[in-house]
Amino acid sequence: MRVLQGPNSVRRFRRSVQILLLAAMVLPGQVHAQDLADKLRAAFLYNFAKFVTWPASRLNTAEQSIRLCVLGDASFAGLLSATVGGKTAGSHPLEVVDAQQPEQLSGCHIAYFPDLSEDRQSIMAQQQAQQVLTVHQESAVNAAGVVRFYLEDRRIRLEINNRAAEAADLKISAKLLALARVVQG
């Protein structure tokens, strides 16, 4: 048996997800399904910051913060802030923005849209032009959305829209692509 040594981010991430799922099975009365789903989404958003490369014009110094923005869901923004508090992606500190208005998405690197009403779809399209990794959880692929969370067999899955990533000039790690279903939306 061969033992791998050294940091392996994907393996650690998968292990974290497995631990969360195990906790949900062992403590069903104490862990609500929505709480667990939100914790998983927060963990994914944290890992997206580590496995996506932005153009130098968007992330041009090693000390520049990666801004993770949540549009219109203060409780999820709080959970995300607790999840990434004090952490970094490479040398970049992580900063969470609770964006209650679309104007507050300015300067974001990752924008999470908990719901995609018609007006928010156009906001997401505008973010694509700003080289933002847009993430949503709607039931269908959105042309401007780079990452979509969806449920399959009662599990949260990832779908990556390769065209949207290319349009936003984002480079997504092969490690992250291996965890997702890739579409050409």
Secondary structure as UniProt FT lines:
FT   HELIX           9..26
FT   TURN            28..30
FT   HELIX           33..51
FT   STRAND          52..53
FT   TURN            56..58
FT   TURN            62..63
FT   STRAND          66..71
FT   HELIX           74..84
FT   TURN            85..86
FT   STRAND          88..89
FT   TURN            90..91
FT   STRAND          92..99
FT   HELIX           102..105
FT   TURN            106..107
FT   STRAND          110..113
FT   HELIX           118..129
FT   TURN            130..131
FT   STRAND          133..136
FT   TURN            143..144
FT   STRAND          147..152
FT   TURN            153..154
FT   STRAND          155..161
FT   HELIX           162..167
FT   TURN            168..169
FT   STRAND          171..172
FT   HELIX           174..178
FT   STRAND          181..183
//
